[in-house]
Amino acid sequence: MRVDDCGFGWIVIDGRRYERDLILAGGRVIADWWRKEGHNLGMGDLTAVLAAAPDVLVIGTGQAERMEVPPETRRALAEKGIALEVYDTATACQRFNQLAAAGQRVAAAFHLTC
C-alpha cells in the first residue's frame, strides 16, 4: 500500500482518491474515519489500528496540524508497544511510505483538512 499524493481535503492511495479522513491498517483502507471528539484523537478512535497490531503508527494531524494527540493516547499506545510518529498530514504521508517501503509493520491515521 502506498500514498501517491495528498493535499487539503484529499489523498490518493494506490491510484484511488479519497476525500475523507481515513486509516491505513492491516493492508486495507478504512475510509470515512472520524473521531468521537472531532480534533481530539482518543484510543476508541483507533480500534482498526489496534486490531492490525502495527509496530508503528503514523498520525497525520491535518494540513494546519489541528488534530490533537493527547498525552493519554500517546501513553496507551506506548503501553501497547506501538511506536507513535506525529506529523502534519503531508509529512505523515511521506513517512508512511518510507516505513512501508522498509518493510515495517506500519499503520496510519490521516486527518485531511485543517
N, C-alpha and C positions, 0 to 999 in steps of 0.2 A: 504494500500500500504506500502511495506517495502523494504528497501535496504538490500539485503542479503550480498553483498560483493562489494568491489571495489578495483581497482589497476590502475596502469598507463595505460590509454587508454581504460579502460573498467569499466563497472558497471553491477551488477546483481540486478534486481528488480523483486520481486515476481517470482523468478526462471528463468527469461528471461535475457539473456546477451545482452548488448548494447555496441557499440564501438564508439559512437559519443557523443558529448555533448548533454545534454537533460534537460528538465524541467519536474518537477512533480507538477501538479496543478489541482485542482478540481477532484481528484481521477483518473487522467489519466497521461500517459507518453506522452510528446511531444518530439519525437526523432529527431535526426539530427538538433539540435538547434545550431545556430551560431550567433554571434554578428555582427552588421554592421561594427564595428571598431575593429574586432579581439579580442584583450585582454582588451578592454575597454567596460564596461557594461553601456549601456545607457537605459533610460526609454523605448525607442522604441523597445528594445530587450525583454521587459517583458510584452508584450500585453497579452499573455496567463495567466501569473501570475495575472495581474490586473483584467482580466475577472473573475478569480476564487475568488477574494477578500479575500485572506487569512488574518489571524491576524498576522502571522509571515512568513517571507521569509528567508530561509536559503540559503546562497550562498556558493558554493564550488569553490574556486578560482584556483584550479589545484593542482597538487602534489607539485610543487615548488612555488605555490601562485603567478603566473604570471598575472592572470586576475585582473584588477583593478576595483574597485567600486568607481567612482569619487564622490566628495562631492555633486555635483548637483543631482546625482542619489539618494544618501542617503537622501538628503533633500526632494526630491519629494516623495519618499516612506514614509517618516515620515509625510509629509503633507497629505498623503492618509490614515494615521493611520495604516500603515503596519510596524511592528517591523522588524528590519533587524539584522541578525546574519551572520557574515562573517568568514569563516574558510578555511583552506586547505581542499581539497575535502574529504579525508578520515575522518577527524573530522566532516565535514559537513554531511556526510552520517550517522554517529552515532547520531549526534544531531537531524537530521530529524527524525530518528527512535524514539528517546526519546520523541520528541514533538508529533509525530503522536500517539504513544502508550498512551500518557497522554490525548489524545482527543483534542489536539489543532487543529485549522484550519491552517494548515501549507502547504506551497509550498516550492519548492526548485529549484535551477538552478545550475547544476553541469558542470564545466569545467573539463574534464577527463585527460588531458595531463599536459603540463607544468603549 
